[in-house]
Amino acid sequence: AERDAANGRMNEALSSYESTEQMLSSLKSRADEKEKIIARLMVEKNDAIESLGAERDAANGRMNEALSSYESTEQMLSSLKSRADEKEKIIARLMVEKNDAIESLGAERDAAN
């Protein structure tokens, strides 16, 4: 009877051990899956950060290019305005000279008549 009781306890312990082993194996398998998921997510996160950095750098490059183009256009417009102002002064001076010449010719004609 003692032997049967000891065998029962041993079978119970063995069954409990096997159940614990199965549970540990299942937990290890789930932990391995979670580890793979974490590793994949870390790679995806790093890729996203790298991609965003590249997009930011490209946007900054385009912005700097546009700013440079704008500044160049501003300089060109300033130069054109300066030249236009000079031409306007020359035209005003020539108009004064023309009017003076017309007046002078008119006075000479009147004097000749």
Residue, then its C-alpha position, 0 to 999 in steps of 0.5 A: a500500500e505504501r509502495d502504491a501510495a509512493n508510486g501515486r505521489m511519484n506519478e503525480a509529481l511526474s505529471s506536474y513536472e511534465s505539465t510545468e515543462q509544457m508550460l515553460s516550453s509554451l512560455k519560451s516559445r511565446a517569449d521568442e515570438k515576442e523577441k522577434i516582433i520587438a527586433r522587427l519593430m526596432v528595425e522598422k523604427n530605425d528605418a522610419i527614423e532614417s527615412l524621415g531624416a532623409e526626407r528632412d534633409a531633402a526638404n531642407g535642400r529644396m528650401n535652401e535652393a529656393l532661398s538661393s534662387y529667391e536671393s538671386t532673383e532679388q539681386m537681379l531685380s535690384s540691378l534691373k531697377s537700378r538700371a531702369d532708374e539710370k535710364e529714366k534719369i537719362i531720358a529726363r535729361l534728354m527731354v530737358e535738352k530737347n525742350d531747350a533745343i526747341e526753345s532755342l530754335g524757336a527763339e532763333r526763328d523768331a529772331a530771324n523773322 
